[in-house]
Amino acid sequence: MCGFAGFITRATLGRECLENRVEVMNKAITARGPDDAGVWVDPDAGIALGHRRLSIIDLSPLGRQPMVSRSGRYVIVFNGEIYNYQDLAGILEKQGYSWRGHSDTEVLLAAFEFWGVKETLEQCNGMFALALWDQKERSIFLARDRMGQKPLYYGFNNGILFFGSQIKAFRAHPEFKPEIDHAVMPLFLKYSYIPTPYSIYKNIKKLSAAHFIEISRSDMAGLCLRNETPYWNLAQIAKDGINHPMTGSEEEMINSLEKVLQKSVSFRMLSDVPLGAFLSGGIDSSLIVALMQKNNRIPVKTFSIGFNEKGYDEAGQAKRVAHHLGTDHTELYASPKEAMDLIPDLPVLFDEPFADSSQIPVSIISMLTKKYVTVALSGDGGDELFAGYNRHFWGRSVWETMERYPCFMKKGAKYLMEALRPEQWERLFDAGSRFVPEKFKQSNPGAKIAKLSSLITARTREEFYTLLTAWWSDPEKVILNKTKGPQYPQLGPRSKDLANISDFTQLMQYWDMRNYLCDDIMTKVDRASMGSSLEARSPFLDPEVVAFSWKIPIQYKISKTQGKLILKNCLYRFLPPSLVNQPKKGFQIPLDQWLRGPLRPWAEEMLNPVRLKNEGFFNVKQVRSLWNLHLSGKQNYQYQIWNILMFQAWVSVYGK
């Protein structure tokens, strides 16, 4: 796991100048690779490549990057891991290849020479982003892994082609001229992240997951970019799985699931440095840890984080799971002080505006985990693959119910749901909770009713899903610059990929994988973990596991009241039902309480009317109205406020 940065310029610069500039870019991403650094330049071509190394496989200098291929044709900078590199090495050895070290980078370079770019990417099982320079053709290839686990930004700015793991490396270059793209602000406020292919800056893009792009000499001369090329198609994987589902008994399916997950976990336990796992006590992380422990002779190191506020603490559950599985467990209880200490670092850590508030606990647990290990496995992806979000069963049920009723009845229901404020619904549910069986209890019922009231008049599945996943339906009302933003990029043509799929849950799963998983979950995990120089690996996102998940008939994933049925049934092999059947909480902080309490002074500073007016991004009256309503307790606008706060915090660091 590492980070890289580079640029190609048409200006005539000497070797020393190129090296100095790329070294400055390199330094900006030191946290991604604190163990080593390297640069490679070609003054004749105007290219400079920089790499920061977090040593995981082959700790010797033979694994150092930038790395030049045996023939001298290719030079690579590479962030990530190729989990099946030993299999690829075996194939290449039969073709006469031999190795100087035992890094996946060396094997990857040889594979590009032997098979070419597209075919090599098709054979790679890994999480990665890379830049491959072809010295013969003077062209560069940029590529990103199938599920978008590793980031890659690129684009022309001031006549220079920039590319790398994070935008902060671009800002370090003296000739980079950043210009905020106001058109993406509604997207950010709506979803808490800036969706691919956009970034916070004009003309700087995120490379799409499962794509690569070639930028040739003529492209660079004309400052133009070709279309990105896919090398793997999630829509086709989904269609194939749905159209050719697994048959046999449920027990046989569970056996197959355990086998494919065990293989993925084993791949991701390959490391030359200490390794552990995040453990929340939920189904996904518990199953991953159980499979890690199953074939491990010593206790797996596991890590969890908890909060003292009621309804947000998962540390106790994680501790019970760890005890049952026999892991070497470490836990940390986080306070508002830990959050406050971290908040000033969030804009630098996440590089562009990002406002999933679970960024705080993930960052804190990453810092804790790094004290003990360098690699940590996680349960990310389980919800998307196996229908674990409430929307996958609750949302489906709501949509199917809504379709049966006329518009006037839906408007009446909306009126009734909005008759009480979310916190009043919370108190009502709390009062009646003692009469409700544990398995039917819901966390944050007031927020869910408020969300339902915003959905009930949706006319199409796409509109329903968009409202369901958006924190803000009309963010434009608080933005001063009224430039109309682009449409949410994934819910246009990509939604038509599965237009023939009738099951709404499967459509939501597909959209989640293309959008939320890549741009929110993976962004959060990458920045939070790499900010602590920790490598996080996600066994659920192995391409074989992804393909397998689509072959499981939907009735084995969800019922009317719960999801991830097959994962639970698999986990029963390792844990008793009492530890499996726990209410889903999500990895959240008590944000609404903290904003009204310990975080309030900081928030007031960010939302100061004079400051808002001077910066000129937001309508002061609208923002202050939202903030005052939240402080009064009459409404819970925690997510909308947090999105504004995270943008303001970013502006305070990086300016206009």
Residue pairs with C-beta under 8 A, 6 or more apart in sequence:
1 32
1 33
1 54
1 56
1 79
1 80
1 81
1 375
1 530
1 535
2 32
2 33
2 51
2 52
2 53
2 54
2 65
2 78
2 79
2 80
2 165
3 29
3 31
3 32
3 33
3 51
3 52
3 79
3 164
3 165
3 166
3 169
3 530
4 29
4 49
4 50
4 51
4 52
4 65
4 77
4 78
4 79
4 129
4 130
4 131
4 164
4 165
5 22
5 25
5 26
5 28
5 29
5 50
5 162
5 163
5 164
5 165
5 166
5 169
5 170
6 22
6 25
6 47
6 48
6 49
6 50
6 77
6 131
6 162
6 163
6 164
7 21
7 22
7 25
7 47
7 48
7 160
7 161
7 162
7 163
7 173
8 45
8 46
8 47
8 48
8 140
8 160
8 161
8 215
8 220
9 46
9 159
9 160
9 161
9 175
10 46
10 159
10 160
10 220
10 221
11 46
11 159
12 43
12 46
13 21
13 43
13 46
14 43
15 41
15 43
18 41
18 43
18 46
18 47
18 48
19 39
19 41
19 48
21 48
21 173
21 174
22 39
22 41
22 48
22 49
22 50
23 37
23 39
23 50
24 172
24 173
24 174
25 50
25 164
25 169
25 170
25 172
25 173
26 37
26 39
26 50
26 51
26 52
26 169
27 172
28 166
28 168
28 169
28 171
28 172
29 52
29 164
29 165
29 166
29 168
29 169
30 37
30 52
31 530
31 531
31 532
31 533
32 52
32 54
32 79
32 165
32 166
32 530
32 533
33 51
33 52
33 53
33 54
33 533
34 52
34 54
34 533
35 53
35 54
35 55
36 52
36 53
36 55
36 64
37 50
37 51
37 52
37 53
38 50
38 51
38 53
38 64
38 65
38 66
39 48
39 49
39 50
39 51
39 66
40 48
40 49
40 66
40 68
40 75
41 47
41 48
41 49
42 133
42 135
45 135
45 138
47 133
47 140
49 66
49 75
49 77
49 131
49 133
50 66
50 77
50 164
50 169
51 65
51 66
51 77
51 78
53 63
53 64
53 65
54 374
54 530
54 533
54 535
55 63
55 272
55 273
56 81
56 271
56 272
56 273
56 374
56 375
56 535
57 63
57 81
57 102
57 103
57 104
57 270
57 271
57 272
58 101
58 102
58 103
58 272
59 272
59 273
60 101
62 100
62 101
62 102
62 103
62 106
63 101
63 102
63 103
63 105
63 106
65 76
65 77
65 78
65 105
66 75
66 76
66 77
67 75
67 76
67 78
67 105
67 106
67 109
68 74
68 75
68 109
69 75
69 76
69 109
69 110
69 112
69 113
70 97
70 109
70 110
70 113
71 113
72 135
73 113
73 134
73 135
73 136
74 109
74 112
74 113
74 132
74 133
74 134
74 135
75 132
75 133
75 135
76 105
76 108
76 109
76 112
76 130
76 131
76 132
76 133
77 130
77 131
78 105
78 108
78 128
78 129
78 130
78 131
79 128
79 129
79 130
79 150
79 165
80 126
80 127
80 128
80 129
80 130
80 145
80 149
80 150
81 104
81 126
81 127
81 128
81 535
81 537
82 88
82 104
82 107
82 108
82 124
82 125
82 126
82 128
83 125
83 126
83 267
83 268
83 270
83 542
84 123
84 124
84 125
84 126
84 267
85 104
85 107
85 108
85 126
86 107
88 107
88 108
88 111
88 123
88 124
89 97
89 99
89 107
92 107
92 110
92 111
92 114
95 114
97 110
97 114
99 106
99 107
100 106
104 126
108 120
108 124
108 130
111 120
111 123
111 124
112 120
112 132
114 120
115 123
117 132
117 141
117 143
117 212
117 214
118 212
118 229
118 231
121 143
121 212
121 231
121 232
122 231
122 232
124 145
125 267
125 542
125 543
125 544
126 145
127 145
127 147
127 149
127 150
127 537
127 538
127 541
128 143
128 144
128 145
128 149
128 150
129 142
129 143
129 144
129 145
129 150
129 151
129 152
129 165
129 207
130 141
130 142
130 143
130 152
131 140
131 141
131 142
131 163
131 164
132 140
132 141
132 142
132 143
133 139
133 140
134 140
134 141
137 216
137 217
138 216
138 217
139 214
139 215
139 216
139 217
139 219
140 161
140 163
140 214
140 215
141 212
141 213
141 214
141 215
142 152
142 154
142 163
142 207
142 212
142 213
142 215
143 152
143 207
143 211
143 212
143 213
143 231
144 150
144 151
144 152
144 207
144 208
144 209
144 210
144 211
144 212
145 209
145 210
146 209
146 210
146 232
146 234
146 541
146 543
146 546
147 209
147 210
147 381
147 513
147 517
147 518
147 522
147 538
147 541
147 546
148 196
148 208
148 209
148 210
148 517
148 518
148 519
148 522
149 522
149 525
149 526
149 538
149 541
150 165
150 526
151 165
151 166
151 206
151 523
151 526
152 163
152 164
152 165
152 206
152 207
153 162
153 163
153 164
153 165
153 166
153 167
153 170
153 199
153 204
153 205
153 206
153 207
154 161
154 162
154 163
154 164
154 204
154 205
154 207
154 213
155 161
155 162
155 199
155 201
155 203
155 204
155 205
155 225
156 162
156 203
156 223
156 225
157 170
157 176
157 177
157 178
157 201
157 203
157 204
158 175
158 176
158 177
159 223
160 173
160 175
160 176
161 215
161 220
162 169
162 170
162 173
162 176
162 204
164 170
166 351
167 199
167 200
167 201
167 204
167 351
167 352
168 348
168 351
170 176
170 178
170 204
171 178
171 654
178 201
178 654
179 201
179 202
179 203
180 200
180 201
180 202
180 656
181 198
181 199
181 200
181 201
181 202
182 479
182 481
182 483
183 483
183 484
183 485
183 486
184 194
184 198
184 199
184 200
184 485
184 486
185 475
185 479
185 481
185 485
185 617
185 647
186 475
186 476
186 479
186 485
187 194
187 195
187 198
187 485
187 486
187 488
188 194
188 200
188 353
188 355
188 643
188 647
189 471
189 472
189 475
189 478
189 479
189 640
189 643
189 644
189 647
190 470
190 471
190 472
190 473
190 475
190 488
191 469
191 470
191 471
191 488
191 515
191 519
191 520
192 354
192 355
192 356
192 471
192 520
192 639
192 642
192 643
192 646
193 353
193 354
193 355
193 356
193 519
193 520
193 523
194 200
194 352
194 353
194 354
194 519
195 488
195 489
195 490
195 515
195 519
196 206
196 207
196 208
196 209
196 489
196 490
196 518
196 519
197 205
197 206
197 207
197 208
197 489
198 205
198 206
198 486
198 489
199 205
199 206
199 352
200 352
200 353
200 650
201 352
205 225
207 213
207 228
208 228
208 230
209 514
209 518
210 230
210 231
210 232
210 233
210 234
211 228
211 229
211 230
211 231
212 228
212 229
212 231
213 225
213 226
213 227
213 228
213 229
214 226
214 229
215 225
215 226
219 225
219 226
232 543
234 510
234 513
234 514
234 546
235 494
235 497
235 498
235 510
237 546
237 547
237 550
238 498
238 501
238 506
238 509
238 510
238 550
239 498
239 501
240 547
240 550
241 547
241 548
241 549
241 550
241 551
241 552
242 501
242 503
242 506
242 550
244 551
245 551
245 552
245 553
246 253
246 256
246 551
246 552
246 553
250 556
250 566
250 569
253 552
253 556
253 566
254 566
254 569
254 570
254 573
256 548
257 548
257 552
257 566
257 567
257 570
258 291
258 570
258 573
260 542
260 544
260 545
260 548
261 287
261 288
261 291
261 539
261 540
261 545
261 570
262 291
262 294
262 295
263 542
263 544
264 539
264 540
264 542
264 544
264 545
265 288
265 291
265 292
265 377
265 539
266 295
267 539
267 542
268 377
268 537
268 538
268 539
269 275
269 292
269 296
269 377
271 374
271 375
273 373
273 374
273 375
274 301
274 372
274 373
274 374
274 375
275 301
275 373
275 374
275 375
275 376
275 377
276 300
276 301
276 302
276 303
276 369
276 372
276 373
276 375
276 376
276 377
277 285
277 288
277 289
277 292
277 300
277 301
277 302
277 303
277 327
277 376
277 377
277 378
278 285
278 302
278 303
278 304
278 365
278 369
278 376
278 377
278 378
278 379
278 536
279 285
279 286
279 289
279 302
279 303
279 304
279 318
279 321
279 322
279 327
279 329
280 286
280 304
280 314
280 317
280 318
280 379
280 587
281 304
281 314
281 315
281 316
281 317
281 318
281 319
281 320
281 321
281 579
281 582
282 314
282 317
282 379
282 582
282 584
282 585
283 379
283 382
283 388
283 564
283 567
283 568
283 571
283 580
284 379
284 380
284 381
284 382
284 383
284 388
284 540
284 564
284 567
285 378
285 379
286 321
286 325
286 379
286 571
286 574
286 575
286 579
286 580
287 379
287 382
287 567
287 570
287 571
287 574
288 377
288 378
288 379
288 539
288 540
289 300
289 302
289 321
289 322
289 325
289 327
289 377
290 325
290 571
290 573
290 574
290 575
291 539
292 300
292 377
293 299
293 300
293 325
293 326
293 327
294 574
299 326
299 327
299 328
300 325
300 327
300 328
301 327
301 328
301 329
301 330
301 372
301 373
302 318
302 322
302 327
302 328
302 329
302 330
303 329
303 330
303 331
303 332
303 365
303 368
303 369
303 372
303 376
304 314
304 315
304 318
304 319
304 322
304 329
304 330
304 331
304 332
304 365
305 314
305 315
305 331
305 332
305 333
305 334
305 361
305 364
305 365
305 368
306 313
306 314
306 315
306 316
306 318
306 331
306 332
306 333
306 334
307 313
307 315
307 333
307 334
307 361
307 589
307 590
308 333
308 335
309 590
309 593
311 443
311 444
311 585
311 590
312 585
312 588
312 589
312 590
314 585
314 587
315 331
315 332
315 333
317 579
317 582
318 329
318 331
319 329
319 331
320 579
321 575
321 579
322 329
323 329
324 575
324 576
324 579
325 574
325 575
330 368
330 372
332 364
332 365
332 368
334 360
334 361
334 364
334 589
336 594
336 597
336 598
336 599
337 598
338 364
339 360
339 364
339 589
339 594
339 598
339 599
340 598
340 599
340 602
342 360
342 363
342 364
343 360
343 599
343 602
343 649
344 649
345 531
346 354
346 359
346 360
346 363
346 646
346 649
347 353
347 646
347 649
347 650
347 652
347 653
347 654
348 653
349 359
349 363
349 527
349 528
349 531
350 359
350 523
350 527
351 527
352 650
353 646
353 647
353 650
354 523
354 524
354 527
354 646
355 639
355 642
355 643
355 645
355 646
355 647
356 520
356 524
357 588
357 589
357 591
357 638
357 639
357 642
358 524
358 586
358 587
358 588
358 589
359 524
359 527
359 528
360 589
361 587
361 588
361 589
362 524
362 525
362 528
362 529
362 587
363 528
363 531
363 532
366 376
366 528
366 529
366 531
366 532
366 534
366 536
367 532
369 376
369 532
369 534
370 532
370 533
370 534
373 534
374 533
374 534
374 535
375 534
375 535
375 536
375 537
376 529
376 534
376 535
376 536
376 537
377 536
377 537
377 538
377 539
378 525
378 536
378 537
378 538
379 538
379 540
380 517
380 521
380 522
380 525
380 536
380 538
380 540
380 541
381 517
381 521
381 538
381 540
381 541
381 545
382 388
382 540
382 564
382 567
383 389
383 392
383 512
383 563
383 564
384 509
384 512
384 513
384 516
384 517
384 521
385 509
385 513
385 540
385 545
385 546
385 549
386 549
386 552
386 557
386 563
386 564
386 566
386 567
387 393
387 505
387 509
387 554
387 557
387 558
387 563
387 564
388 563
388 564
388 567
388 584
389 508
389 512
389 563
390 442
390 448
390 563
390 584
391 465
391 468
391 469
391 508
392 505
392 508
392 509
392 557
392 558
392 563
393 505
393 558
393 559
393 560
393 561
393 562
393 563
394 448
395 455
395 464
395 465
395 468
395 504
395 508
396 504
396 505
396 508
396 558
397 560
398 452
398 455
398 456
399 458
399 461
399 464
399 504
400 504
402 410
402 455
402 456
402 458
402 464
407 457
410 456
410 457
411 457
413 456
414 453
414 456
414 457
417 449
417 450
417 452
417 453
417 456
418 450
418 453
420 428
420 449
421 446
421 634
421 635
421 636
422 446
422 447
422 449
422 450
422 635
422 636
423 446
423 633
423 636
424 446
425 445
425 446
425 449
425 450
426 444
426 445
426 446
429 442
429 445
429 446
433 441
438 581
438 583
439 561
439 562
439 581
439 583
440 561
441 583
442 448
442 583
443 583
443 584
443 585
443 586
446 636
447 636
450 636
451 468
454 467
454 473
455 464
455 467
455 468
458 464
458 467
461 504
461 507
462 491
462 495
465 491
465 507
465 508
465 511
466 488
466 491
467 473
469 511
469 512
469 515
469 516
471 639
471 640
471 643
472 639
472 640
472 643
475 640
476 482
477 619
477 622
478 618
478 619
478 622
478 623
478 626
478 644
479 617
479 618
479 619
480 616
480 617
480 618
480 619
481 616
481 617
488 515
490 511
490 514
490 515
491 511
491 515
494 514
495 507
495 511
497 510
498 506
498 507
498 510
501 507
501 510
503 554
505 554
505 557
505 558
506 554
513 546
522 538
525 536
525 538
526 536
529 535
529 536
539 545
540 546
552 566
556 565
556 566
557 563
557 564
557 565
557 566
558 564
558 565
559 565
568 580
568 581
571 580
572 580
591 638
591 639
591 642
592 630
592 636
592 638
595 603
595 630
595 638
595 641
595 642
596 630
596 631
596 633
600 631
603 627
603 641
603 645
605 611
606 644
606 645
606 648
606 649
606 652
607 623
607 624
607 627
607 644
607 645
607 648
609 620
609 624
611 648
612 618
612 620
612 623
612 624
612 648
613 620
615 648
615 651
615 656
617 647
617 651
618 644
623 644
626 637
626 640
626 641
626 644
627 637
627 641
629 635
629 637
630 636
630 637
630 638
630 641
